Amino acid sequence: MGCAGKKQWADRGPASKAAVVVAGAVQFALAGAAWADLVRRPADQVRGPKWRWGLVVLVNFVGPLAYFRWGRVDQALPRGAPPAP
């Protein structure tokens, strides 16, 4: 028996176990993609220090998503450049 209110792995149903495994796989995939991008991207294409974004990526789903949304500088257009016609 575990703590009251906490389900043990053996007490979970197949759908619940599958959901946990899928959520874990998505988390690892997001973090892995963010880490790979962060390592390969030059420092001038990252907003802020790369080490700080490396720590942010460690935060469950939110960290990698935040890095992809706010941590990278858009490669397509330099800052202040007008869009191509």
C-alpha positions, 0 to 999 in steps of 0.5 A: 500500500502507498500513501492515501490518495496516491495510486500505485502503478499496479493499481492503474488501469491500462488506459491510465498507464498508456496515458502516463507512458505517452505523456512521458514520451512526449515530454522526452521528445520535446525536451530532446528536440529543444536541447538538440536545437539549443546545442546546434544554434549559434548563441546570437540566434538565442534570446538570452544566455544558452545556459539559462534556456538549458535550465528552462528546458528541464521544466516539464512541457512548459520549458521546451515549449517556452524555448521554441516560442520565445527562446529562438531568434527567427532565422528567416528574417533578421531583426528589423528587416522588411519581409521579402516581396 
